[in-house]
Amino acid sequence: MSKHKDSNTLWGGRFAEPTDQFVQRFTASVQFDQRMAQDDIQGSRAHADMLCAVGVLTEDERTQIQGGLDRVLTEIEDGQFQWSIEREDVHMNIEARLTELIGNTGKKLHTGRSRNDQVATDIRLHLRAAIDVIGLELTRLQRGTIELAANHCDTIMPGFTHLQTAQPVVFGHHLLAWNEMLERDYGRLIDCRARLNQSPLGAAALAGTTYPIDREMTAHALGFDRPTVNSLDSVSDRDFAIEFCSFAALLMTHLSRMSEELVLWTSAQFNFIALPDRFCTGSSIMPQKKNPDVPELVRGKVGRVNGHLVSLLTLMKSQPLAYNKDNQEDKEPIFDTIDTVLGSLRAFADMIPAVVPRKEQMREAARRGFSTATDLADYLVRKGLPFRDAHEVVGMAVGHGVETDTDLADMSLATLQQFSADIEADVFDVLTLEGSVAARDHLGGTAPRQVRAAAKTALQRLEERTP
Ligand code: ARG
């Protein structure tokens, strides 16, 4: 029997002809999974140490392997490493190079291990590191959001329902609503990390191995909380990737909602905020344009992350136990989700502290939109009117305001009294924007006093996070 190309020497014995060249390219993953090289080496180091500790490798073999892995890592970091498609994936590229460098001892590294538990370990390590960076970026964005909120506990703007002016709120309250979305995202990220942080190493191909391996040892060395408990599940489970992508899809959904508001607010029609030029671009034809490209792009990037979530769900649907080659398709969605989330968070964490609210315009918009109409109704209820009747009275007053283009607060007492004799001079206290927000003075309400306290609590919650 003839010896075939390099790659086939890893399983070549059984094969009578070399892999078709196109099939080789089609089935290879090294183009994208080389991104896990460091994780792969980290996993191999732990495995080699463990094999030595249980007497499968000698101390000398262990030292040779670790030294070889050092050299491989240096080659990769220096960009000298020759990645080869014939060696299919990151795992076989590294192992083959190790063997080139240190000789036959390199071939012993794979004892008691399979690429199936190896790749499952690598992805978990890779994703865990990404989760930690994402957690920091998310915290940075939250801090910027809360700090901006704390500076705008008295900045009045219209609150909207149906994108129609509803009631006045303070800008800080709106920003802290964003922060609540992000706070839940952070919680989901941490939950995902906890379930991910178990070591599949030792499951081998699917059934475990005949060597006296110590799974606790490798789990501990790799910073996992514990080994996974079932070998079949260990090599086939990708739930953690799906959980990560669902965290990401929801986070991106939130960022898209924030983006949408930023885009609206920077428009000439709203004119609520200014974004510094460095987050915007111009138009090649319309000299007046300053486009909010960063929030627009983040809003657009939700699409690909939602797509990756659906890809992974579909990838796993109906897969029989245990490992299937289908699973190689998990990498690109995971990697692109990581990159998209990190890029979007970075852009937002840089941009939010730089948002400049135009207080006058916000206030003017709140004043124009009859936003204190509910306050007038509540006032009449306090004077003894049933709420439905009060609603009716205020509706007529607003109708008059629309006809005459006057806000409630700008009508004379006599005018207001045409709609209800219960209205007295003290009505103007509730018709002012400041009176309106200050009156919503309870947990979760928009009273400046409450918003100041909420900002403080939110910041404390951030400080309690373990980095
Ligand atoms: N490149 C493969 C993957 O990403 C590694 C595992 C291959 N295992 C196998 N039995 N073919 O899933």
Residues whose N, C-alpha, C, O or C-beta is under 5 A from the ligand:
A	BS01	LIG	S29 D89 R115 N116 V119 N327 Q328
